[in-house]
Amino acid sequence: MHSKIIDPARHGSKVYDNRSTAAFAVTYLGHEQGDKLRFFNQEREAVTAEEVIQALDHNIKGLRKEEEKFHCLVLSPSQEELRHIGNEEAKLKQFTQAVMENYARNFQRKKLTEKDLLWFACIHHERTYSHRELQQMQAEEKEGLQPGDKKPGLQTHIHVLVSRRDRSMRHTLNPRGQKKTFPIKTWQMANGKTFQQLFDYHREVTASRLKAGPSWTEPDRIRHDKRIGQKVDQLNNWLPLPLQLSQERIREIGRQTEYSKSFFLNLYRLEKGARQGKLPENPYCYLESSHKKEQSHSKARSLSLEMAGVLRKLSAAFQGKDGYTEDLTPRKKRNKEIDPSYEL
């Protein structure tokens, strides 16, 4: 289960423009169904596009002209999850309402429920390849594909437009603000667990799965395995026979990491290192741990701050009568040990 909050600056400032009217976003969401597009929320089915625009555009009391007026959410069940529920719209609508309850409760400083929110959602069944996606694919993968071509397999997903003000227009709700106000990973994890509980779906919900998005299908596996085989062959060309790597073992690592971008990036780095004669001592461990780097960096930052705290205590203990620190690192360097603006 992949849940995200659209950032207009990154995902399309024109189609997801949320600082004026909701008409741009609603029009864009109608590209699949046209005039037949209907929205739903906790109260109604078959809400028209005009009604959605009017409701969102009038729920802005207390917001300045240049402020965001609403937010766009995208809920993308994996193909495995969609198969589990038979791709039934009724179940997807039930899940969406539960997700919006999670959304309301995730605002830490406000006691809200889903009934306090003004939101509208629609279900799309197709996804298409973008020009950027095709640019990032290998030549053999994108052969014959054009921007706008439909992606294979189950691609059902839900778009939600939710007002930045609650229904009473007394509270401003910004999910892209401070993490302590709306911890997005907590919301994403809650959505994955909600799907499991609603539909008796058993699969571990982890942060890495939240980032991975929809899981791969059998055609995806064949395509990825072919790509891995080619990469390993290229890598082995630079290695003596005793050090050459097993294609099957690396394919298994790829499956374990759900063919993540970090896996393929590190496979490329291995090949580059082999060309330069700089191969890690254990290439398999290097690939297996690639998706854990973020946790490692976070732990390193935590240790750095812990060490900084120890140094401050030592500094206080060694302060002389005149109020300065005796024989520790020069003051101009100590002042740079911790950047108070650094955000964990």
ZADO-1210 file (C-alpha; in nm, 4 decimals, padded with zeros to 6 digits):
<atoms>
<atom x="00.0000" y="00.0000" z="00.0000" code="MET" pos="1"/>
<atom x="00.1450" y="00.3311" z="-00.1105" code="HIS" pos="2"/>
<atom x="-00.0036" y="00.6570" z="00.0184" code="SER" pos="3"/>
<atom x="00.1298" y="00.9977" z="-00.0762" code="LYS" pos="4"/>
<atom x="00.0454" y="01.3651" z="-00.0532" code="ILE" pos="5"/>
<atom x="00.0972" y="01.5525" z="-00.3788" code="ILE" pos="6"/>
<atom x="00.3503" y="01.8349" z="-00.3843" code="ASP" pos="7"/>
<atom x="00.2384" y="02.0601" z="-00.6737" code="PRO" pos="8"/>
<atom x="00.5925" y="02.1890" z="-00.7251" code="ALA" pos="9"/>
<atom x="00.7179" y="01.8342" z="-00.7905" code="ARG" pos="10"/>
<atom x="00.4191" y="01.6521" z="-00.9362" code="HIS" pos="11"/>
<atom x="00.2717" y="01.9175" z="-01.1655" code="GLY" pos="12"/>
<atom x="00.2193" y="02.2774" z="-01.0601" code="SER" pos="13"/>
<atom x="-00.0478" y="02.3357" z="-01.3254" code="LYS" pos="14"/>
<atom x="-00.2688" y="02.0291" z="-01.2907" code="VAL" pos="15"/>
<atom x="-00.2392" y="02.0206" z="-00.9106" code="TYR" pos="16"/>
<atom x="-00.2476" y="02.3973" z="-00.8542" code="ASP" pos="17"/>
<atom x="-00.4087" y="02.4380" z="-00.5129" code="ASN" pos="18"/>
<atom x="-00.3640" y="02.8085" z="-00.4412" code="ARG" pos="19"/>
<atom x="-00.6646" y="02.9265" z="-00.6402" code="SER" pos="20"/>
<atom x="-00.9620" y="02.7199" z="-00.7565" code="THR" pos="21"/>
<atom x="-01.0012" y="02.3424" z="-00.7410" code="ALA" pos="22"/>
<atom x="-01.1138" y="02.3471" z="-01.1049" code="ALA" pos="23"/>
<atom x="-00.7668" y="02.2663" z="-01.2428" code="PHE" pos="24"/>
<atom x="-00.7258" y="01.9527" z="-01.0312" code="ALA" pos="25"/>
<atom x="-01.0835" y="01.8352" z="-01.0885" code="VAL" pos="26"/>
<atom x="-01.0503" y="01.8839" z="-01.4647" code="THR" pos="27"/>
<atom x="-00.7269" y="01.6849" z="-01.4659" code="TYR" pos="28"/>
<atom x="-00.8867" y="01.4006" z="-01.2691" code="LEU" pos="29"/>
<atom x="-01.1553" y="01.3806" z="-01.5367" code="GLY" pos="30"/>
<atom x="-00.9063" y="01.2778" z="-01.8068" code="HIS" pos="31"/>
<atom x="-00.9995" y="00.9086" z="-01.7701" code="GLU" pos="32"/>
<atom x="-01.3796" y="00.9321" z="-01.7488" code="GLN" pos="33"/>
<atom x="-01.4552" y="01.2756" z="-01.8926" code="GLY" pos="34"/>
<atom x="-01.8096" y="01.3974" z="-01.8259" code="ASP" pos="35"/>
<atom x="-01.8919" y="01.0677" z="-01.6558" code="LYS" pos="36"/>
<atom x="-01.6498" y="01.1422" z="-01.3697" code="LEU" pos="37"/>
<atom x="-01.8185" y="01.1117" z="-01.0298" code="ARG" pos="38"/>
<atom x="-01.6751" y="01.1611" z="-00.6836" code="PHE" pos="39"/>
<atom x="-01.7735" y="01.0169" z="-00.3480" code="PHE" pos="40"/>
<atom x="-01.7168" y="01.1020" z="00.0178" code="ASN" pos="41"/>
<atom x="-01.8387" y="00.9944" z="00.3618" code="GLN" pos="42"/>
<atom x="-02.1912" y="01.1173" z="00.2893" code="GLU" pos="43"/>
<atom x="-02.2654" y="01.0832" z="-00.0809" code="ARG" pos="44"/>
<atom x="-02.2092" y="00.8824" z="-00.3969" code="GLU" pos="45"/>
<atom x="-02.1988" y="01.0238" z="-00.7498" code="ALA" pos="46"/>
<atom x="-02.0975" y="01.3803" z="-00.6627" code="VAL" pos="47"/>
<atom x="-02.0476" y="01.5820" z="-00.9817" code="THR" pos="48"/>
<atom x="-01.7283" y="01.7673" z="-01.0686" code="ALA" pos="49"/>
<atom x="-01.9106" y="02.1022" z="-01.0459" code="GLU" pos="50"/>
<atom x="-02.0290" y="02.0243" z="-00.6928" code="GLU" pos="51"/>
<atom x="-01.6750" y="01.9315" z="-00.5850" code="VAL" pos="52"/>
<atom x="-01.5299" y="02.2555" z="-00.7216" code="ILE" pos="53"/>
<atom x="-01.7995" y="02.4668" z="-00.5575" code="GLN" pos="54"/>
<atom x="-01.7646" y="02.2959" z="-00.2178" code="ALA" pos="55"/>
<atom x="-01.3840" y="02.3220" z="-00.2033" code="LEU" pos="56"/>
<atom x="-01.3714" y="02.6771" z="-00.3404" code="ASP" pos="57"/>
<atom x="-01.6157" y="02.7988" z="-00.0747" code="HIS" pos="58"/>
<atom x="-01.4490" y="02.6268" z="00.2222" code="ASN" pos="59"/>
<atom x="-01.1604" y="02.8746" z="00.2468" code="ILE" pos="60"/>
<atom x="-01.2651" y="03.1270" z="00.5123" code="LYS" pos="61"/>
<atom x="-00.9568" y="03.2287" z="00.7116" code="GLY" pos="62"/>
<atom x="-00.7037" y="03.1493" z="00.4378" code="LEU" pos="63"/>
<atom x="-00.5013" y="03.4190" z="00.2660" code="ARG" pos="64"/>
<atom x="-00.5209" y="03.4556" z="-00.1112" code="LYS" pos="65"/>
<atom x="-00.1725" y="03.3097" z="-00.1699" code="GLU" pos="66"/>
<atom x="-00.2175" y="03.0111" z="00.0660" code="GLU" pos="67"/>
<atom x="-00.2958" y="02.6549" z="-00.0427" code="GLU" pos="68"/>
<atom x="-00.6697" y="02.5868" z="-00.0374" code="LYS" pos="69"/>
<atom x="-00.6763" y="02.2056" z="-00.0535" code="PHE" pos="70"/>
<atom x="-00.4471" y="01.9026" z="-00.0759" code="HIS" pos="71"/>
<atom x="-00.4365" y="01.6070" z="-00.3155" code="CYS" pos="72"/>
<atom x="-00.3803" y="01.2552" z="-00.1799" code="LEU" pos="73"/>
<atom x="-00.3137" y="00.9418" z="-00.3835" code="VAL" pos="74"/>
<atom x="-00.3819" y="00.5916" z="-00.2475" code="LEU" pos="75"/>
<atom x="-00.2222" y="00.3137" z="-00.4533" code="SER" pos="76"/>
<atom x="-00.2859" y="-00.0452" z="-00.3435" code="PRO" pos="77"/>
<atom x="-00.0372" y="-00.2944" z="-00.4830" code="SER" pos="78"/>
<atom x="-00.1479" y="-00.5329" z="-00.7554" code="GLN" pos="79"/>
<atom x="-00.1379" y="-00.8101" z="-00.4970" code="GLU" pos="80"/>
<atom x="-00.3701" y="-00.6117" z="-00.2680" code="GLU" pos="81"/>
<atom x="-00.6058" y="-00.5332" z="-00.5558" code="LEU" pos="82"/>
<atom x="-00.6262" y="-00.9007" z="-00.6476" code="ARG" pos="83"/>
<atom x="-00.6992" y="-00.9851" z="-00.2836" code="HIS" pos="84"/>
<atom x="-01.0126" y="-00.7660" z="-00.2817" code="ILE" pos="85"/>
<atom x="-01.1118" y="-00.8542" z="-00.6378" code="GLY" pos="86"/>
<atom x="-01.0497" y="-00.4922" z="-00.7436" code="ASN" pos="87"/>
<atom x="-01.3977" y="-00.4112" z="-00.6070" code="GLU" pos="88"/>
<atom x="-01.4888" y="-00.0430" z="-00.6014" code="GLU" pos="89"/>
<atom x="-01.7129" y="-00.0839" z="-00.2961" code="ALA" pos="90"/>
<atom x="-01.4182" y="-00.2103" z="-00.0924" code="LYS" pos="91"/>
<atom x="-01.1920" y="00.0649" z="-00.2231" code="LEU" pos="92"/>
<atom x="-01.4488" y="00.3245" z="-00.1147" code="LYS" pos="93"/>
<atom x="-01.4735" y="00.1644" z="00.2286" code="GLN" pos="94"/>
<atom x="-01.0949" y="00.1740" z="00.2554" code="PHE" pos="95"/>
<atom x="-01.0808" y="00.5393" z="00.1445" code="THR" pos="96"/>
<atom x="-01.3185" y="00.6467" z="00.4189" code="GLN" pos="97"/>
<atom x="-01.1024" y="00.4646" z="00.6764" code="ALA" pos="98"/>
<atom x="-00.7905" y="00.6344" z="00.5365" code="VAL" pos="99"/>
<atom x="-00.9525" y="00.9750" z="00.5820" code="MET" pos="100"/>
<atom x="-01.0262" y="00.8833" z="00.9438" code="GLU" pos="101"/>
<atom x="-00.6539" y="00.8081" z="00.9817" code="ASN" pos="102"/>
<atom x="-00.5786" y="01.1406" z="00.8125" code="TYR" pos="103"/>
<atom x="-00.7947" y="01.3373" z="01.0574" code="ALA" pos="104"/>
<atom x="-00.6571" y="01.1627" z="01.3655" code="ARG" pos="105"/>
<atom x="-00.2974" y="01.2074" z="01.2490" code="ASN" pos="106"/>
<atom x="-00.3058" y="01.5826" z="01.3148" code="PHE" pos="107"/>
<atom x="-00.1362" y="01.5796" z="01.6527" code="GLN" pos="108"/>
<atom x="-00.2537" y="01.9110" z="01.7942" code="ARG" pos="109"/>
<atom x="-00.6190" y="01.8821" z="01.6959" code="LYS" pos="110"/>
<atom x="-00.8823" y="01.6298" z="01.8004" code="LYS" pos="111"/>
<atom x="-01.0534" y="01.5617" z="01.4706" code="LEU" pos="112"/>
<atom x="-01.2428" y="01.2797" z="01.3054" code="THR" pos="113"/>
<atom x="-01.3160" y="01.2070" z="00.9422" code="GLU" pos="114"/>
<atom x="-01.6555" y="01.3800" z="00.9840" code="LYS" pos="115"/>
<atom x="-01.4737" y="01.7106" z="01.0432" code="ASP" pos="116"/>
<atom x="-01.3082" y="01.6935" z="00.7007" code="LEU" pos="117"/>
<atom x="-01.4363" y="01.8186" z="00.3674" code="LEU" pos="118"/>
<atom x="-01.3102" y="01.5709" z="00.1094" code="TRP" pos="119"/>
<atom x="-01.4008" y="01.4104" z="-00.2219" code="PHE" pos="120"/>
<atom x="-01.2453" y="01.1066" z="-00.3906" code="ALA" pos="121"/>
<atom x="-01.2553" y="00.9337" z="-00.7274" code="CYS" pos="122"/>
<atom x="-01.1259" y="00.5976" z="-00.8495" code="ILE" pos="123"/>
<atom x="-00.9035" y="00.5578" z="-01.1545" code="HIS" pos="124"/>
<atom x="-00.8315" y="00.2218" z="-01.3172" code="HIS" pos="125"/>
<atom x="-00.5471" y="00.3092" z="-01.5538" code="GLU" pos="126"/>
<atom x="-00.1948" y="00.4468" z="-01.5459" code="ARG" pos="127"/>
<atom x="00.0143" y="00.5508" z="-01.8447" code="THR" pos="128"/>
<atom x="00.3865" y="00.5818" z="-01.9084" code="TYR" pos="129"/>
<atom x="00.5243" y="00.9333" z="-01.8837" code="SER" pos="130"/>
<atom x="00.8068" y="01.0684" z="-02.0995" code="HIS" pos="131"/>
<atom x="01.0280" y="01.0836" z="-01.7907" code="ARG" pos="132"/>
<atom x="00.9604" y="00.7192" z="-01.6986" code="GLU" pos="133"/>
<atom x="01.0529" y="00.6025" z="-02.0478" code="LEU" pos="134"/>
<atom x="01.3757" y="00.8025" z="-02.0338" code="GLN" pos="135"/>
<atom x="01.4775" y="00.6157" z="-01.7179" code="GLN" pos="136"/>
<atom x="01.4055" y="00.2694" z="-01.8626" code="MET" pos="137"/>
<atom x="01.6551" y="00.0472" z="-02.0394" code="GLN" pos="138"/>
<atom x="01.6365" y="00.0359" z="-02.4204" code="ALA" pos="139"/>
<atom x="01.5079" y="-00.3237" z="-02.4258" code="GLU" pos="140"/>
<atom x="01.2425" y="-00.2421" z="-02.1636" code="GLU" pos="141"/>
<atom x="01.0871" y="00.0533" z="-02.3473" code="LYS" pos="142"/>
<atom x="01.1047" y="-00.0921" z="-02.6970" code="GLU" pos="143"/>
<atom x="00.7847" y="00.0003" z="-02.8789" code="GLY" pos="144"/>
<atom x="00.6473" y="00.2048" z="-02.5875" code="LEU" pos="145"/>
<atom x="00.5340" y="00.5652" z="-02.6260" code="GLN" pos="146"/>
<atom x="00.4415" y="00.8295" z="-02.3662" code="PRO" pos="147"/>
<atom x="00.0741" y="00.7837" z="-02.2870" code="GLY" pos="148"/>
<atom x="00.0711" y="00.4067" z="-02.3419" code="ASP" pos="149"/>
<atom x="-00.1190" y="00.2168" z="-02.0722" code="LYS" pos="150"/>
<atom x="00.0752" y="00.0246" z="-01.8086" code="LYS" pos="151"/>
<atom x="-00.0019" y="-00.3476" z="-01.7818" code="PRO" pos="152"/>
<atom x="-00.1742" y="-00.5228" z="-01.4924" code="GLY" pos="153"/>
<atom x="-00.4087" y="-00.3867" z="-01.2268" code="LEU" pos="154"/>
<atom x="-00.3436" y="-00.0134" z="-01.1893" code="GLN" pos="155"/>
<atom x="-00.6461" y="00.0947" z="-00.9832" code="THR" pos="156"/>
<atom x="-00.5793" y="00.3861" z="-00.7479" code="HIS" pos="157"/>
<atom x="-00.7728" y="00.6560" z="-00.5621" code="ILE" pos="158"/>
<atom x="-00.7376" y="01.0352" z="-00.5821" code="HIS" pos="159"/>
<atom x="-00.8621" y="01.2392" z="-00.2856" code="VAL" pos="160"/>
<atom x="-00.9101" y="01.6174" z="-00.2722" code="LEU" pos="161"/>
<atom x="-00.9342" y="01.7410" z="00.0871" code="VAL" pos="162"/>
<atom x="-00.9892" y="02.0986" z="00.1992" code="SER" pos="163"/>
<atom x="-00.7129" y="02.2712" z="00.3943" code="ARG" pos="164"/>
<atom x="-00.9818" y="02.3972" z="00.6328" code="ARG" pos="165"/>
<atom x="-01.2097" y="02.1757" z="00.8366" code="ASP" pos="166"/>
<atom x="-01.5852" y="02.1936" z="00.7794" code="ARG" pos="167"/>
<atom x="-01.6303" y="02.4545" z="01.0533" code="SER" pos="168"/>
<atom x="-01.3532" y="02.6641" z="00.8921" code="MET" pos="169"/>
<atom x="-01.1926" y="02.7114" z="01.2333" code="ARG" pos="170"/>
<atom x="-00.8888" y="02.4862" z="01.1825" code="HIS" pos="171"/>
<atom x="-00.6241" y="02.4909" z="00.9111" code="THR" pos="172"/>
<atom x="-00.4985" y="02.1418" z="00.8260" code="LEU" pos="173"/>
<atom x="-00.1587" y="02.1232" z="00.6584" code="ASN" pos="174"/>
<atom x="-00.0275" y="01.7654" z="00.6131" code="PRO" pos="175"/>
<atom x="00.2905" y="01.8932" z="00.4480" code="ARG" pos="176"/>
<atom x="00.3887" y="02.1131" z="00.7409" code="GLY" pos="177"/>
<atom x="00.6014" y="02.0191" z="01.0408" code="GLN" pos="178"/>
<atom x="00.6539" y="01.6485" z="01.1037" code="LYS" pos="179"/>
<atom x="00.5521" y="01.6819" z="01.4671" code="LYS" pos="180"/>
<atom x="00.2167" y="01.8234" z="01.3544" code="THR" pos="181"/>
<atom x="00.1450" y="01.5606" z="01.0874" code="PHE" pos="182"/>
<atom x="00.3923" y="01.2664" z="01.0909" code="PRO" pos="183"/>
<atom x="00.3349" y="01.1356" z="00.7393" code="ILE" pos="184"/>
<atom x="00.5003" y="00.7969" z="00.7948" code="LYS" pos="185"/>
<atom x="00.2645" y="00.7303" z="01.0851" code="THR" pos="186"/>
<atom x="-00.0289" y="00.7990" z="00.8538" code="TRP" pos="187"/>
<atom x="00.1151" y="00.5745" z="00.5813" code="GLN" pos="188"/>
<atom x="00.1750" y="00.2882" z="00.8246" code="MET" pos="189"/>
<atom x="-00.1773" y="00.3262" z="00.9631" code="ALA" pos="190"/>
<atom x="-00.3209" y="00.3012" z="00.6107" code="ASN" pos="191"/>
<atom x="-00.1350" y="-00.0236" z="00.5427" code="GLY" pos="192"/>
<atom x="-00.2576" y="-00.1741" z="00.8690" code="LYS" pos="193"/>
<atom x="-00.6114" y="-00.0530" z="00.8032" code="THR" pos="194"/>
<atom x="-00.6173" y="-00.2401" z="00.4712" code="PHE" pos="195"/>
<atom x="-00.5045" y="-00.5566" z="00.6492" code="GLN" pos="196"/>
<atom x="-00.7708" y="-00.5278" z="00.9185" code="GLN" pos="197"/>
<atom x="-01.0574" y="-00.4415" z="00.6838" code="LEU" pos="198"/>
<atom x="-00.9924" y="-00.7181" z="00.4328" code="PHE" pos="199"/>
<atom x="-00.8070" y="-00.9847" z="00.6320" code="ASP" pos="200"/>
<atom x="-00.4930" y="-00.9279" z="00.4276" code="TYR" pos="201"/>
<atom x="-00.1750" y="-01.0589" z="00.5888" code="HIS" pos="202"/>
<atom x="00.1500" y="-00.8939" z="00.4963" code="ARG" pos="203"/>
<atom x="00.4048" y="-00.7103" z="00.7071" code="GLU" pos="204"/>
<atom x="00.3715" y="-00.3321" z="00.6865" code="VAL" pos="205"/>
<atom x="00.7153" y="-00.1672" z="00.6908" code="THR" pos="206"/>
<atom x="00.8539" y="00.1736" z="00.6006" code="ALA" pos="207"/>
<atom x="01.0417" y="00.0242" z="00.3055" code="SER" pos="208"/>
<atom x="00.7176" y="-00.1199" z="00.1640" code="ARG" pos="209"/>
<atom x="00.5501" y="00.2184" z="00.1995" code="LEU" pos="210"/>
<atom x="00.8144" y="00.3707" z="-00.0252" code="LYS" pos="211"/>
<atom x="00.8232" y="00.0864" z="-00.2727" code="ALA" pos="212"/>
<atom x="00.4741" y="00.1491" z="-00.4076" code="GLY" pos="213"/>
<atom x="00.2828" y="-00.1210" z="-00.5969" code="PRO" pos="214"/>
<atom x="00.4545" y="-00.4602" z="-00.5893" code="SER" pos="215"/>
<atom x="00.5888" y="-00.6234" z="-00.9076" code="TRP" pos="216"/>
<atom x="00.3987" y="-00.8652" z="-01.1269" code="THR" pos="217"/>
<atom x="00.5282" y="-01.1759" z="-01.3054" code="GLU" pos="218"/>
<atom x="00.6016" y="-00.9818" z="-01.6288" code="PRO" pos="219"/>
<atom x="00.7877" y="-00.7276" z="-01.4133" code="ASP" pos="220"/>
<atom x="00.9930" y="-01.0065" z="-01.2550" code="ARG" pos="221"/>
<atom x="01.0932" y="-01.1464" z="-01.5947" code="ILE" pos="222"/>
<atom x="01.1890" y="-00.8008" z="-01.7169" code="ARG" pos="223"/>
<atom x="01.3880" y="-00.7161" z="-01.4034" code="HIS" pos="224"/>
<atom x="01.5633" y="-01.0546" z="-01.3986" code="ASP" pos="225"/>
<atom x="01.6708" y="-01.0031" z="-01.7594" code="LYS" pos="226"/>
<atom x="01.8086" y="-00.6607" z="-01.6732" code="ARG" pos="227"/>
<atom x="01.9926" y="-00.8003" z="-01.3696" code="ILE" pos="228"/>
<atom x="02.1460" y="-01.0783" z="-01.5805" code="GLY" pos="229"/>
<atom x="02.2817" y="-00.8236" z="-01.8273" code="GLN" pos="230"/>
<atom x="02.4241" y="-00.6070" z="-01.5487" code="LYS" pos="231"/>
<atom x="02.5912" y="-00.9029" z="-01.3772" code="VAL" pos="232"/>
<atom x="02.7450" y="-01.0165" z="-01.7087" code="ASP" pos="233"/>
<atom x="02.8889" y="-00.6685" z="-01.7594" code="GLN" pos="234"/>
<atom x="03.0206" y="-00.6672" z="-01.4033" code="LEU" pos="235"/>
<atom x="03.1772" y="-01.0142" z="-01.4322" code="ASN" pos="236"/>
<atom x="03.3659" y="-00.9069" z="-01.7451" code="ASN" pos="237"/>
<atom x="03.5872" y="-00.7014" z="-01.5146" code="TRP" pos="238"/>
<atom x="03.6423" y="-00.9745" z="-01.2551" code="LEU" pos="239"/>
<atom x="03.8663" y="-01.2823" z="-01.2504" code="PRO" pos="240"/>
<atom x="03.6765" y="-01.6117" z="-01.2543" code="LEU" pos="241"/>
<atom x="03.7089" y="-01.6850" z="-00.8770" code="PRO" pos="242"/>
<atom x="03.5507" y="-01.3476" z="-00.7920" code="LEU" pos="243"/>
<atom x="03.2659" y="-01.3513" z="-01.0438" code="GLN" pos="244"/>
<atom x="02.9152" y="-01.3114" z="-00.9008" code="LEU" pos="245"/>
<atom x="02.6150" y="-01.5426" z="-00.9214" code="SER" pos="246"/>
<atom x="02.3295" y="-01.4099" z="-01.1334" code="GLN" pos="247"/>
<atom x="02.0727" y="-01.6156" z="-00.9444" code="GLU" pos="248"/>
<atom x="02.1848" y="-01.4930" z="-00.6041" code="ARG" pos="249"/>
<atom x="02.1717" y="-01.1297" z="-00.7148" code="ILE" pos="250"/>
<atom x="01.8282" y="-01.1864" z="-00.8704" code="ARG" pos="251"/>
<atom x="01.7095" y="-01.3206" z="-00.5356" code="GLU" pos="252"/>
<atom x="01.8425" y="-01.0091" z="-00.3618" code="ILE" pos="253"/>
<atom x="01.6565" y="-00.8005" z="-00.6200" code="GLY" pos="254"/>
<atom x="01.3313" y="-00.9802" z="-00.5370" code="ARG" pos="255"/>
<atom x="01.3894" y="-00.9320" z="-00.1635" code="GLN" pos="256"/>
<atom x="01.4311" y="-00.5560" z="-00.2124" code="THR" pos="257"/>
<atom x="01.1297" y="-00.5506" z="-00.4504" code="GLU" pos="258"/>
<atom x="01.3575" y="-00.4327" z="-00.7313" code="TYR" pos="259"/>
<atom x="01.4007" y="-00.0957" z="-00.5638" code="SER" pos="260"/>
<atom x="01.5802" y="00.1954" z="-00.7259" code="LYS" pos="261"/>
<atom x="01.8520" y="00.1764" z="-00.4600" code="SER" pos="262"/>
<atom x="01.9162" y="-00.1889" z="-00.5508" code="PHE" pos="263"/>
<atom x="01.9766" y="-00.1094" z="-00.9183" code="PHE" pos="264"/>
<atom x="02.1790" y="00.1996" z="-00.8277" code="LEU" pos="265"/>
<atom x="02.4090" y="-00.0079" z="-00.6084" code="ASN" pos="266"/>
<atom x="02.4355" y="-00.2767" z="-00.8761" code="LEU" pos="267"/>
<atom x="02.5572" y="-00.0041" z="-01.1116" code="TYR" pos="268"/>
<atom x="02.8033" y="00.1144" z="-00.8466" code="ARG" pos="269"/>
<atom x="02.9380" y="-00.2389" z="-00.8150" code="LEU" pos="270"/>
<atom x="03.0039" y="-00.2501" z="-01.1883" code="GLU" pos="271"/>
<atom x="03.1710" y="00.0905" z="-01.1782" code="LYS" pos="272"/>
<atom x="03.3852" y="-00.0207" z="-00.8837" code="GLY" pos="273"/>
<atom x="03.4833" y="-00.3406" z="-01.0667" code="ALA" pos="274"/>
<atom x="03.6005" y="-00.1362" z="-01.3662" code="ARG" pos="275"/>
<atom x="03.8189" y="00.0677" z="-01.1308" code="GLN" pos="276"/>
<atom x="03.9395" y="-00.2358" z="-00.9363" code="GLY" pos="277"/>
<atom x="03.7521" y="-00.1272" z="-00.6230" code="LYS" pos="278"/>
<atom x="03.5042" y="-00.4005" z="-00.5320" code="LEU" pos="279"/>
<atom x="03.3524" y="-00.4288" z="-00.1796" code="PRO" pos="280"/>
<atom x="03.4755" y="-00.7223" z="00.0273" code="GLU" pos="281"/>
<atom x="03.1280" y="-00.8821" z="00.0139" code="ASN" pos="282"/>
<atom x="02.9256" y="-00.7549" z="-00.2859" code="PRO" pos="283"/>
<atom x="02.6185" y="-00.9584" z="-00.1868" code="TYR" pos="284"/>
<atom x="02.5987" y="-00.7978" z="00.1581" code="CYS" pos="285"/>
<atom x="02.6487" y="-00.4589" z="-00.0067" code="TYR" pos="286"/>
<atom x="02.3405" y="-00.5118" z="-00.2235" code="LEU" pos="287"/>
<atom x="02.1311" y="-00.6629" z="00.0579" code="GLU" pos="288"/>
<atom x="02.1946" y="-00.3679" z="00.2872" code="SER" pos="289"/>
<atom x="02.1454" y="-00.0970" z="00.0257" code="SER" pos="290"/>
<atom x="01.7823" y="-00.0351" z="00.1225" code="HIS" pos="291"/>
<atom x="01.8828" y="00.0113" z="00.4895" code="LYS" pos="292"/>
<atom x="02.1159" y="00.3040" z="00.4253" code="LYS" pos="293"/>
<atom x="01.8654" y="00.5627" z="00.5368" code="GLU" pos="294"/>
<atom x="01.8370" y="00.3925" z="00.8764" code="GLN" pos="295"/>
<atom x="02.2166" y="00.3794" z="00.9036" code="SER" pos="296"/>
<atom x="02.2500" y="00.7498" z="00.8243" code="HIS" pos="297"/>
<atom x="01.9817" y="00.8311" z="01.0796" code="SER" pos="298"/>
<atom x="02.1624" y="00.6252" z="01.3446" code="LYS" pos="299"/>
<atom x="02.4915" y="00.7983" z="01.2619" code="ALA" pos="300"/>
<atom x="02.3313" y="01.1402" z="01.3048" code="ARG" pos="301"/>
<atom x="02.1859" y="01.0275" z="01.6372" code="SER" pos="302"/>
<atom x="02.5269" y="00.9110" z="01.7577" code="LEU" pos="303"/>
<atom x="02.6825" y="01.2399" z="01.6483" code="SER" pos="304"/>
<atom x="02.4325" y="01.4359" z="01.8538" code="LEU" pos="305"/>
<atom x="02.4828" y="01.2031" z="02.1502" code="GLU" pos="306"/>
<atom x="02.8578" y="01.2584" z="02.1303" code="MET" pos="307"/>
<atom x="02.8014" y="01.6320" z="02.1081" code="ALA" pos="308"/>
<atom x="02.5991" y="01.6154" z="02.4293" code="GLY" pos="309"/>
<atom x="02.8854" y="01.4321" z="02.6019" code="VAL" pos="310"/>
<atom x="03.1279" y="01.7016" z="02.4867" code="LEU" pos="311"/>
<atom x="02.9034" y="01.9739" z="02.6259" code="ARG" pos="312"/>
<atom x="02.8952" y="01.7994" z="02.9640" code="LYS" pos="313"/>
<atom x="03.2726" y="01.7617" z="02.9614" code="LEU" pos="314"/>
<atom x="03.3044" y="02.1259" z="02.8677" code="SER" pos="315"/>
<atom x="03.0903" y="02.2281" z="03.1645" code="ALA" pos="316"/>
<atom x="03.2892" y="02.0017" z="03.3985" code="ALA" pos="317"/>
<atom x="03.6219" y="02.1495" z="03.2913" code="PHE" pos="318"/>
<atom x="03.5205" y="02.5147" z="03.3000" code="GLN" pos="319"/>
<atom x="03.7632" y="02.7214" z="03.5026" code="GLY" pos="320"/>
<atom x="03.6842" y="02.9885" z="03.7540" code="LYS" pos="321"/>
<atom x="03.6840" y="03.2534" z="03.4829" code="ASP" pos="322"/>
<atom x="03.4085" y="03.0770" z="03.2961" code="GLY" pos="323"/>
<atom x="03.6080" y="02.9441" z="03.0003" code="TYR" pos="324"/>
<atom x="03.6926" y="02.5877" z="02.9043" code="THR" pos="325"/>
<atom x="04.0446" y="02.4750" z="02.9811" code="GLU" pos="326"/>
<atom x="04.2520" y="02.2934" z="02.7196" code="ASP" pos="327"/>
<atom x="03.9673" y="02.1596" z="02.5100" code="LEU" pos="328"/>
<atom x="03.9284" y="02.2124" z="02.1361" code="THR" pos="329"/>
<atom x="03.9519" y="02.5756" z="02.0246" code="PRO" pos="330"/>
<atom x="03.6307" y="02.7674" z="02.0815" code="ARG" pos="331"/>
<atom x="03.5866" y="02.8549" z="01.7152" code="LYS" pos="332"/>
<atom x="03.5833" y="02.4831" z="01.6261" code="LYS" pos="333"/>
<atom x="03.3584" y="02.3798" z="01.9132" code="ARG" pos="334"/>
<atom x="03.0971" y="02.6255" z="01.7975" code="ASN" pos="335"/>
<atom x="03.0718" y="02.4278" z="01.4722" code="LYS" pos="336"/>
<atom x="03.0349" y="02.0864" z="01.6312" code="GLU" pos="337"/>
<atom x="02.6565" y="02.1090" z="01.6197" code="ILE" pos="338"/>
<atom x="02.4527" y="02.2949" z="01.3645" code="ASP" pos="339"/>
<atom x="02.1398" y="02.3967" z="01.5595" code="PRO" pos="340"/>
<atom x="01.9456" y="02.4215" z="01.2337" code="SER" pos="341"/>
<atom x="02.0193" y="02.0587" z="01.1421" code="TYR" pos="342"/>
<atom x="01.6952" y="01.8644" z="01.1274" code="GLU" pos="343"/>
<atom x="01.6856" y="01.4971" z="01.2155" code="LEU" pos="344"/>
</atoms>
